[in-house]
């Protein structure tokens, strides 16, 4: 995403860029991706032209803003794959993805559906989904995961989990943990 940037930004331009990303992360996490770009610019303390100079589309802004979450998602999938017990690893992934979603409402939306053509998100999403598919295959091979499970079932869990609009965040996380527990029970063979 940064290959479109000049090699060296002025310090004020770099500060503006970081303020925009911080504002976008906060707003996306709290309210999801439907926030207007003007609202993000206002929260960052910059004009819309400055925001669009750095991020010409919301897609570009979301891809950059969610880089850390993509890495967290990969780490969660890798932790699951590294677990010697595939069922335990599978359960861990569901629990952690649901919690990640409860903490950041915009990320899972971006990850699952919102910006399918954002190159960074698409590549990250495909890599994570490939790891999750491998983990599900392993869990099925042990007999712990129901044989009719398909990866779309996990996406369905994440979409359903996104419907938790309990406030404050701690209550949303607790509800998400309960929901993850119920989903795990449904996936057990």
KOLMIMI-639694 format. One record per residue: residue number from 1; residue in three letters; x, y, z of N, C-alpha, C in turn. Coordinates in steps of 0.02 Angstrom, whole numbers, plus 50000, padded with zeros to 5 digits. Each point is the difference from the previous one (the first is absolute). Last residue first. Layout:
# KOLMIMI-639694
+-----+-----+-------+-------+-------+-------+-------+-------+-------+-------+-------+
:   i :  aa :  n_px :  n_py :  n_pz : ca_px : ca_py : ca_pz :  c_px :  c_py :  c_pz :
+-----+-----+-------+-------+-------+-------+-------+-------+-------+-------+-------+
: NUM : ALA :     X :     Y :     Z :     X :     Y :     Z :     X :     Y :     Z :
...
+-----+-----+-------+-------+-------+-------+-------+-------+-------+-------+-------+
***
This chain:
# KOLMIMI-639694
+-----+-----+-------+-------+-------+-------+-------+-------+-------+-------+-------+
:   i :  aa :  n_px :  n_py :  n_pz : ca_px : ca_py : ca_pz :  c_px :  c_py :  c_pz :
+-----+-----+-------+-------+-------+-------+-------+-------+-------+-------+-------+
: 189 : UNK : 49093 : 48355 : 50836 : 49972 : 49940 : 49969 : 49959 : 49961 : 50051 :
: 188 : UNK : 50039 : 50271 : 50005 : 50028 : 49937 : 50025 : 49964 : 49941 : 49969 :
: 187 : UNK : 49940 : 50235 : 49969 : 50047 : 49971 : 49952 : 50029 : 49933 : 50023 :
: 186 : UNK : 49850 : 50132 : 50136 : 49964 : 49980 : 49939 : 50046 : 49966 : 49949 :
: 185 : UNK : 50091 : 50092 : 50199 : 49959 : 49942 : 50016 : 49963 : 49974 : 49939 :
: 184 : UNK : 50119 : 50200 : 49977 : 50046 : 49943 : 50007 : 49961 : 49936 : 50016 :
: 183 : UNK : 49882 : 50203 : 49997 : 50018 : 49979 : 49932 : 50046 : 49939 : 50002 :
: 182 : UNK : 49941 : 50101 : 50205 : 49943 : 49966 : 49970 : 50016 : 49975 : 49929 :
: 181 : UNK : 50163 : 50129 : 50109 : 49992 : 49936 : 50035 : 49941 : 49960 : 49971 :
: 180 : UNK : 50035 : 50219 : 49923 : 50052 : 49956 : 49975 : 49994 : 49931 : 50032 :
: 179 : UNK : 49859 : 50168 : 50082 : 49980 : 49980 : 49933 : 50051 : 49951 : 49970 :
: 178 : UNK : 50052 : 50098 : 50205 : 49944 : 49953 : 50008 : 49978 : 49973 : 49933 :
: 177 : UNK : 50160 : 50169 : 49999 : 50030 : 49938 : 50026 : 49945 : 49947 : 50009 :
: 176 : UNK : 49932 : 50215 : 49938 : 50034 : 49967 : 49945 : 50032 : 49934 : 50022 :
: 175 : UNK : 49901 : 50141 : 50160 : 49948 : 49970 : 49957 : 50031 : 49961 : 49943 :
: 174 : UNK : 50146 : 50121 : 50137 : 49970 : 49945 : 50038 : 49947 : 49965 : 49959 :
: 173 : UNK : 50095 : 50193 : 49907 : 50049 : 49946 : 50001 : 49972 : 49939 : 50038 :
: 172 : UNK : 49873 : 50196 : 50000 : 50000 : 49971 : 49932 : 50049 : 49941 : 49997 :
: 171 : UNK : 49994 : 50127 : 50196 : 49938 : 49960 : 49995 : 49996 : 49966 : 49932 :
: 170 : UNK : 50178 : 50149 : 50035 : 50008 : 49941 : 50044 : 49939 : 49955 : 49997 :
: 169 : UNK : 49997 : 50210 : 49883 : 50041 : 49949 : 49968 : 50006 : 49937 : 50043 :
: 168 : UNK : 49787 : 50145 : 50061 : 50067 : 50017 : 49977 : 50038 : 49940 : 49972 :
: 167 : UNK : 49791 : 49985 : 49923 : 50049 : 50050 : 50020 : 50003 : 49998 : 50076 :
: 166 : UNK : 49913 : 49837 : 49777 : 49998 : 50016 : 50070 : 50054 : 50052 : 50015 :
: 165 : UNK : 49925 : 49882 : 49791 : 50010 : 50072 : 50006 : 49995 : 50022 : 50072 :
: 164 : UNK : 50026 : 49775 : 49826 : 50001 : 50018 : 50070 : 50017 : 50074 : 50007 :
: 163 : UNK : 49999 : 49878 : 49791 : 49936 : 50027 : 50020 : 49996 : 50019 : 50073 :
: 162 : UNK : 50184 : 49887 : 49892 : 50002 : 50073 : 49988 : 49934 : 50033 : 50018 :
: 161 : UNK : 50027 : 49764 : 50008 : 50032 : 50032 : 50057 : 50003 : 50076 : 49991 :
: 160 : UNK : 49921 : 49867 : 49822 : 49952 : 50001 : 50055 : 50029 : 50036 : 50061 :
: 159 : UNK : 50143 : 49968 : 49819 : 49947 : 50046 : 49980 : 49948 : 50006 : 50056 :
: 158 : UNK : 50169 : 49842 : 50028 : 50027 : 50068 : 50006 : 49948 : 50052 : 49981 :
: 157 : UNK : 49944 : 49773 : 49973 : 50008 : 50015 : 50072 : 50025 : 50072 : 50009 :
: 156 : UNK : 49990 : 49919 : 49781 : 49932 : 50011 : 50026 : 50002 : 50017 : 50075 :
: 155 : UNK : 50198 : 49934 : 49897 : 49983 : 50067 : 49977 : 49931 : 50018 : 50027 :
: 154 : UNK : 50068 : 49783 : 50036 : 50037 : 50045 : 50043 : 49986 : 50073 : 49981 :
: 153 : UNK : 49907 : 49833 : 49867 : 49968 : 49998 : 50066 : 50036 : 50048 : 50049 :
: 152 : UNK : 50085 : 49961 : 49781 : 49947 : 50050 : 50001 : 49963 : 50000 : 50067 :
: 151 : UNK : 50164 : 49835 : 49952 : 50028 : 50063 : 50022 : 49948 : 50056 : 50002 :
: 150 : UNK : 49917 : 49750 : 50039 : 50034 : 50034 : 49944 : 50023 : 50068 : 50025 :
: 149 : UNK : 49904 : 49745 : 50108 : 50024 : 50069 : 50007 : 50032 : 50023 : 49936 :
: 148 : UNK : 49908 : 49776 : 50055 : 49967 : 50044 : 49951 : 50021 : 50073 : 50006 :
: 147 : UNK : 50077 : 49820 : 50148 : 50024 : 49988 : 49931 : 49968 : 50046 : 49948 :
: 146 : UNK : 50053 : 50060 : 50265 : 49948 : 49968 : 49960 : 50022 : 49994 : 49927 :
: 145 : UNK : 50182 : 50002 : 50193 : 49960 : 50049 : 49963 : 49950 : 49964 : 49956 :
: 144 : UNK : 50149 : 49869 : 50126 : 49971 : 50047 : 50048 : 49954 : 50051 : 49967 :
: 143 : UNK : 50143 : 49820 : 49899 : 49932 : 49981 : 50018 : 49966 : 50048 : 50048 :
: 142 : UNK : 50221 : 50005 : 49883 : 50002 : 49970 : 50067 : 49931 : 49976 : 50022 :
: 141 : UNK : 50028 : 50111 : 49791 : 50036 : 49936 : 49998 : 50005 : 49967 : 50068 :
: 140 : UNK : 49907 : 50218 : 49978 : 49954 : 49949 : 49974 : 50034 : 49932 : 50000 :
: 139 : UNK : 50131 : 50183 : 50058 : 49951 : 49986 : 50054 : 49949 : 49948 : 49978 :
: 138 : UNK : 50157 : 50076 : 49840 : 50033 : 49961 : 50052 : 49951 : 49981 : 50056 :
: 137 : UNK : 49923 : 50144 : 49830 : 50012 : 49933 : 49973 : 50032 : 49955 : 50053 :
: 136 : UNK : 49971 : 50226 : 50053 : 49936 : 49964 : 50001 : 50009 : 49929 : 49973 :
: 135 : UNK : 50186 : 50142 : 49989 : 49985 : 49982 : 50070 : 49935 : 49961 : 50005 :
: 134 : UNK : 50059 : 50087 : 49790 : 50046 : 49945 : 50019 : 49986 : 49978 : 50072 :
: 133 : UNK : 49883 : 50186 : 49922 : 49976 : 49940 : 49966 : 50044 : 49940 : 50017 :
: 132 : UNK : 50065 : 50210 : 50080 : 49941 : 49976 : 50036 : 49972 : 49937 : 49968 :
: 131 : UNK : 50180 : 50109 : 49893 : 50022 : 49971 : 50064 : 49941 : 49971 : 50038 :
: 130 : UNK : 49950 : 50118 : 49805 : 50036 : 49938 : 49982 : 50024 : 49964 : 50064 :
: 129 : UNK : 49904 : 50213 : 50023 : 49949 : 49949 : 49986 : 50032 : 49933 : 49981 :
: 128 : UNK : 50142 : 50186 : 50034 : 49969 : 49978 : 50063 : 49949 : 49945 : 49988 :
: 127 : UNK : 50098 : 50098 : 49810 : 50052 : 49964 : 50039 : 49970 : 49973 : 50064 :
: 126 : UNK : 49864 : 50139 : 49868 : 50011 : 49934 : 49968 : 50050 : 49959 : 50038 :
: 125 : UNK : 49963 : 50222 : 50071 : 49940 : 49959 : 50012 : 50011 : 49930 : 49972 :
: 124 : UNK : 50164 : 50161 : 49956 : 50001 : 49980 : 50070 : 49943 : 49954 : 50017 :
: 123 : UNK : 50005 : 50094 : 49785 : 50057 : 49953 : 50008 : 50003 : 49975 : 50072 :
: 122 : UNK : 49838 : 50163 : 49954 : 49985 : 49938 : 49964 : 50056 : 49949 : 50010 :
: 121 : UNK : 50028 : 50218 : 50087 : 49952 : 49961 : 50038 : 49985 : 49934 : 49967 :
: 120 : UNK : 50144 : 50148 : 49888 : 50030 : 49979 : 50063 : 49952 : 49958 : 50042 :
: 119 : UNK : 49919 : 50094 : 49796 : 50051 : 49949 : 49988 : 50030 : 49975 : 50066 :
: 118 : UNK : 49754 : 50084 : 49952 : 50058 : 50032 : 50031 : 50056 : 49948 : 50001 :
: 117 : UNK : 49774 : 49957 : 49924 : 50051 : 50015 : 49950 : 50060 : 50037 : 50029 :
: 116 : UNK : 49798 : 49931 : 50124 : 50031 : 49940 : 49971 : 50056 : 50015 : 49950 :
: 115 : UNK : 49869 : 50119 : 50204 : 50044 : 50024 : 49947 : 50035 : 49942 : 49967 :
: 114 : UNK : 49826 : 49959 : 50168 : 49991 : 50070 : 49978 : 50042 : 50022 : 49941 :
: 113 : UNK : 49985 : 49770 : 50126 : 49959 : 50020 : 49943 : 50012 : 50069 : 49972 :
: 112 : UNK : 50124 : 49870 : 50183 : 49954 : 49952 : 49970 : 49966 : 50024 : 49937 :
: 111 : UNK : 50159 : 50137 : 50125 : 50031 : 49935 : 49987 : 49953 : 49953 : 49962 :
: 110 : UNK : 49924 : 50211 : 50078 : 50047 : 50008 : 49945 : 50029 : 49934 : 49979 :
: 109 : UNK : 49864 : 49995 : 50185 : 49959 : 50019 : 49942 : 50045 : 50008 : 49940 :
: 108 : UNK : 50103 : 49965 : 50204 : 49973 : 49938 : 49973 : 49955 : 50014 : 49940 :
: 107 : UNK : 50095 : 50191 : 50111 : 50048 : 49955 : 49970 : 49969 : 49938 : 49969 :
: 106 : UNK : 49881 : 50179 : 50126 : 50012 : 50010 : 49929 : 50043 : 49947 : 49968 :
: 105 : UNK : 49946 : 50008 : 50239 : 49942 : 49984 : 49959 : 50014 : 50006 : 49925 :
: 104 : UNK : 50147 : 49950 : 50222 : 50006 : 50044 : 49942 : 49947 : 49982 : 49950 :
: 103 : UNK : 50010 : 49890 : 50211 : 50042 : 50058 : 50016 : 50002 : 50050 : 49943 :
: 102 : UNK : 49888 : 49794 : 49975 : 49965 : 50038 : 50052 : 50039 : 50063 : 50018 :
: 101 : UNK : 50098 : 49848 : 49849 : 49943 : 50034 : 49970 : 49963 : 50042 : 50051 :
: 100 : UNK : 50173 : 49864 : 50074 : 50028 : 50052 : 49958 : 49944 : 50042 : 49969 :
:  99 : UNK : 49935 : 49809 : 50118 : 50022 : 50054 : 50045 : 50030 : 50058 : 49961 :
:  98 : UNK : 49939 : 49808 : 49880 : 49940 : 50033 : 50026 : 50019 : 50058 : 50047 :
:  97 : UNK : 50173 : 49866 : 49920 : 49972 : 50041 : 49946 : 49937 : 50036 : 50022 :
:  96 : UNK : 50103 : 49850 : 50152 : 50040 : 50060 : 49990 : 49974 : 50044 : 49944 :
:  95 : UNK : 49892 : 49790 : 50047 : 49997 : 50045 : 50058 : 50036 : 50066 : 49988 :
:  94 : UNK : 50016 : 49830 : 49835 : 49932 : 50029 : 50004 : 49995 : 50049 : 50057 :
:  93 : UNK : 50202 : 49882 : 49982 : 49991 : 50047 : 49945 : 49931 : 50033 : 50002 :
:  92 : UNK : 50047 : 49827 : 50154 : 50039 : 50060 : 50016 : 49990 : 50054 : 49946 :
:  91 : UNK : 49912 : 49786 : 49962 : 49960 : 50036 : 50050 : 50034 : 50066 : 50018 :
:  90 : UNK : 50119 : 49856 : 49859 : 49941 : 50025 : 49966 : 49957 : 50042 : 50047 :
:  89 : UNK : 50184 : 49885 : 50091 : 50022 : 50056 : 49958 : 49942 : 50033 : 49964 :
:  88 : UNK : 49956 : 49804 : 50121 : 50015 : 50055 : 50046 : 50022 : 50061 : 49961 :
:  87 : UNK : 49970 : 49807 : 49875 : 49936 : 50024 : 50025 : 50010 : 50059 : 50048 :
:  86 : UNK : 50193 : 49889 : 49914 : 49965 : 50042 : 49950 : 49933 : 50026 : 50024 :
:  85 : UNK : 50225 : 49938 : 50136 : 49932 : 49974 : 49998 : 49960 : 50045 : 49953 :
:  84 : UNK : 50223 : 50056 : 50037 : 50003 : 49929 : 49982 : 49932 : 49967 : 49997 :
:  83 : UNK : 50058 : 50261 : 49943 : 49975 : 49960 : 50056 : 50003 : 49926 : 49980 :
:  82 : UNK : 50049 : 50179 : 49846 : 50057 : 49975 : 50040 : 49978 : 49956 : 50058 :
:  81 : UNK : 49842 : 50113 : 49857 : 50035 : 49947 : 49963 : 50057 : 49969 : 50040 :
:  80 : UNK : 49884 : 50184 : 50092 : 49955 : 49943 : 49994 : 50034 : 49942 : 49965 :
:  79 : UNK : 50114 : 50203 : 50011 : 49996 : 49969 : 50067 : 49956 : 49938 : 49998 :
:  78 : UNK : 50008 : 50128 : 49805 : 50063 : 49963 : 50010 : 50003 : 49967 : 50068 :
:  77 : UNK : 49818 : 50142 : 49950 : 49996 : 49940 : 49959 : 50063 : 49957 : 50010 :
:  76 : UNK : 49998 : 50208 : 50107 : 49949 : 49957 : 50029 : 49996 : 49934 : 49962 :
:  75 : UNK : 50138 : 50167 : 49912 : 50030 : 49971 : 50060 : 49951 : 49953 : 50035 :
:  74 : UNK : 49923 : 50122 : 49815 : 50049 : 49949 : 49979 : 50030 : 49965 : 50061 :
:  73 : UNK : 49861 : 50182 : 50042 : 49960 : 49944 : 49974 : 50046 : 49943 : 49978 :
:  72 : UNK : 50099 : 50202 : 50065 : 49973 : 49965 : 50058 : 49960 : 49939 : 49978 :
:  71 : UNK : 50081 : 50141 : 49832 : 50055 : 49963 : 50031 : 49976 : 49961 : 50062 :
:  70 : UNK : 49846 : 50140 : 49898 : 50015 : 49945 : 49954 : 50057 : 49958 : 50029 :
:  69 : UNK : 49948 : 50196 : 50112 : 49951 : 49948 : 50013 : 50009 : 49940 : 49954 :
:  68 : UNK : 50137 : 50191 : 49970 : 50016 : 49967 : 50064 : 49951 : 49943 : 50014 :
:  67 : UNK : 49960 : 50136 : 49810 : 50060 : 49959 : 49991 : 50017 : 49962 : 50064 :
:  66 : UNK : 49814 : 50163 : 49943 : 49991 : 49933 : 50028 : 50061 : 49954 : 49992 :
:  65 : UNK : 49985 : 50230 : 49917 : 49981 : 50003 : 50070 : 49997 : 49931 : 50032 :
:  64 : UNK : 50043 : 50024 : 49765 : 50057 : 50024 : 50040 : 49983 : 49998 : 50075 :
:  63 : UNK : 49829 : 49943 : 49850 : 50055 : 49952 : 49992 : 50060 : 50019 : 50043 :
:  62 : UNK : 49817 : 50150 : 49989 : 49985 : 49940 : 50040 : 50056 : 49949 : 49996 :
:  61 : UNK : 50017 : 50193 : 49865 : 50005 : 50017 : 50071 : 49988 : 49939 : 50043 :
:  60 : UNK : 49966 : 49979 : 49770 : 50072 : 50008 : 50014 : 50011 : 50015 : 50073 :
:  59 : UNK : 49777 : 49989 : 49928 : 50031 : 49934 : 49993 : 50074 : 50004 : 50018 :
:  58 : UNK : 49875 : 50195 : 49981 : 49990 : 49969 : 50065 : 50032 : 49931 : 50001 :
:  57 : UNK : 50107 : 50178 : 49833 : 49937 : 49964 : 50008 : 49995 : 49973 : 50071 :
:  56 : UNK : 50188 : 50134 : 49932 : 49951 : 50021 : 49950 : 49932 : 49965 : 50006 :
:  55 : UNK : 50203 : 50069 : 50168 : 49960 : 49939 : 49989 : 49943 : 50018 : 49952 :
:  54 : UNK : 50165 : 50165 : 50049 : 50034 : 49941 : 50028 : 49965 : 49935 : 49982 :
:  53 : UNK : 49906 : 50202 : 49930 : 50067 : 50001 : 49972 : 50039 : 49938 : 50025 :
:  52 : UNK : 49784 : 50044 : 50086 : 49998 : 49969 : 49933 : 50069 : 50001 : 49966 :
:  51 : UNK : 49976 : 50106 : 50212 : 49985 : 49929 : 50007 : 50004 : 49966 : 49932 :
:  50 : UNK : 50022 : 50231 : 50002 : 50060 : 49968 : 50028 : 49988 : 49925 : 50007 :
:  49 : UNK : 49819 : 50130 : 49932 : 50051 : 49997 : 49946 : 50063 : 49966 : 50025 :
:  48 : UNK : 49821 : 50044 : 50154 : 49988 : 49944 : 49956 : 50052 : 49993 : 49945 :
:  47 : UNK : 50081 : 50120 : 50223 : 49947 : 50010 : 49952 : 49991 : 49939 : 49957 :
:  46 : UNK : 50084 : 49986 : 50258 : 50025 : 50019 : 49934 : 49940 : 50013 : 49955 :
:  45 : UNK : 50004 : 49906 : 50230 : 50021 : 50070 : 50001 : 50031 : 50023 : 49935 :
:  44 : UNK : 49895 : 49783 : 50073 : 50073 : 50003 : 49994 : 50026 : 50072 : 50003 :
:  43 : UNK : 49767 : 49954 : 50002 : 50029 : 49972 : 50061 : 50077 : 50003 : 49999 :
:  42 : UNK : 49884 : 50070 : 49805 : 49984 : 50045 : 50056 : 50033 : 49975 : 50064 :
:  41 : UNK : 50014 : 49862 : 49811 : 50042 : 50060 : 49992 : 49990 : 50048 : 50059 :
:  40 : UNK : 49860 : 49813 : 49990 : 50068 : 49979 : 50017 : 50047 : 50060 : 49995 :
:  39 : UNK : 49781 : 50033 : 49930 : 50001 : 49991 : 50073 : 50070 : 49980 : 50023 :
:  38 : UNK : 49958 : 50016 : 49769 : 50002 : 50067 : 50030 : 50003 : 49995 : 50076 :
:  37 : UNK : 49969 : 49803 : 49872 : 50069 : 50022 : 49999 : 50006 : 50070 : 50032 :
:  36 : UNK : 49798 : 49837 : 50076 : 50021 : 50041 : 49942 : 50073 : 50022 : 50007 :
:  35 : UNK : 49896 : 49770 : 50104 : 50015 : 50068 : 50019 : 50023 : 50040 : 49938 :
:  34 : UNK : 49944 : 49758 : 50024 : 49953 : 50045 : 49968 : 50012 : 50074 : 50017 :
:  33 : UNK : 50113 : 49789 : 50082 : 50027 : 50032 : 49940 : 49954 : 50050 : 49967 :
:  32 : UNK : 50007 : 49939 : 50274 : 50000 : 49962 : 49938 : 50022 : 50043 : 49941 :
:  31 : UNK : 49989 : 50065 : 50240 : 49938 : 50006 : 49962 : 49997 : 49959 : 49936 :
:  30 : UNK : 50187 : 50003 : 50166 : 49940 : 50016 : 50039 : 49936 : 49995 : 49960 :
:  29 : UNK : 50214 : 49962 : 49898 : 49992 : 49953 : 50056 : 49935 : 50012 : 50037 :
:  28 : UNK : 50062 : 50149 : 49828 : 49981 : 49935 : 49972 : 49988 : 49950 : 50056 :
:  27 : UNK : 50080 : 50210 : 50064 : 49931 : 50005 : 49976 : 49977 : 49934 : 49971 :
:  26 : UNK : 50225 : 50016 : 50075 : 49954 : 50010 : 50056 : 49928 : 50000 : 49976 :
:  25 : UNK : 50170 : 49987 : 49837 : 49999 : 49939 : 50041 : 49949 : 50006 : 50056 :
:  24 : UNK : 50038 : 50191 : 49867 : 49964 : 49948 : 49963 : 49996 : 49936 : 50042 :
:  23 : UNK : 50128 : 50178 : 50086 : 49928 : 50016 : 50001 : 49960 : 49946 : 49965 :
:  22 : UNK : 50233 : 49979 : 49993 : 49976 : 49991 : 50069 : 49925 : 50014 : 50004 :
:  21 : UNK : 50105 : 50041 : 49794 : 49996 : 49928 : 50014 : 49975 : 49987 : 50070 :
:  20 : UNK : 50037 : 50224 : 49939 : 49945 : 49972 : 49960 : 49992 : 49926 : 50015 :
:  19 : UNK : 50182 : 50108 : 50097 : 49938 : 50022 : 50032 : 49940 : 49973 : 49963 :
:  18 : UNK : 50210 : 49961 : 49904 : 49992 : 49960 : 50062 : 49936 : 50020 : 50037 :
:  17 : UNK : 50058 : 50126 : 49809 : 49986 : 49931 : 49980 : 49987 : 49956 : 50061 :
:  16 : UNK : 50074 : 50221 : 50034 : 49931 : 49999 : 49976 : 49979 : 49929 : 49983 :
:  15 : UNK : 50225 : 50033 : 50057 : 49957 : 50008 : 50059 : 49926 : 49997 : 49980 :
:  14 : UNK : 50157 : 50002 : 49827 : 50003 : 49935 : 50036 : 49956 : 50002 : 50062 :
:  13 : UNK : 50027 : 50199 : 49882 : 49959 : 49953 : 49961 : 49999 : 49931 : 50032 :
:  12 : UNK : 50138 : 50163 : 50095 : 49930 : 50018 : 50012 : 49954 : 49954 : 49961 :
:  11 : UNK : 50234 : 49973 : 49971 : 49979 : 49979 : 50067 : 49927 : 50018 : 50013 :
:  10 : UNK : 50074 : 49947 : 49752 : 50018 : 50053 : 50047 : 49973 : 49978 : 50068 :
:   9 : UNK : 50055 : 49805 : 49831 : 49949 : 50050 : 50015 : 50030 : 50053 : 50046 :
:   8 : UNK : 50111 : 49824 : 49817 : 50006 : 50029 : 50066 : 49948 : 50055 : 50008 :
:   7 : UNK : 49993 : 49855 : 49809 : 50050 : 49966 : 50040 : 50004 : 50028 : 50071 :
:   6 : UNK : 49767 : 50020 : 49878 : 50067 : 50023 : 49985 : 50049 : 49966 : 50047 :
:   5 : UNK : 49780 : 49865 : 49952 : 50022 : 50058 : 50037 : 50068 : 50023 : 49974 :
:   4 : UNK : 49880 : 49801 : 49929 : 49976 : 50059 : 49966 : 50022 : 50064 : 50035 :
:   3 : UNK : 50047 : 49780 : 50085 : 50041 : 50012 : 49941 : 49975 : 50060 : 49961 :
:   2 : UNK : 49904 : 49896 : 50207 : 50040 : 50060 : 50005 : 50041 : 50014 : 49938 :
:   1 : UNK : 49857 : 49806 : 50030 : 49960 : 50060 : 50000 : 50043 : 50063 : 50000 :
+-----+-----+-------+-------+-------+-------+-------+-------+-------+-------+-------+
***
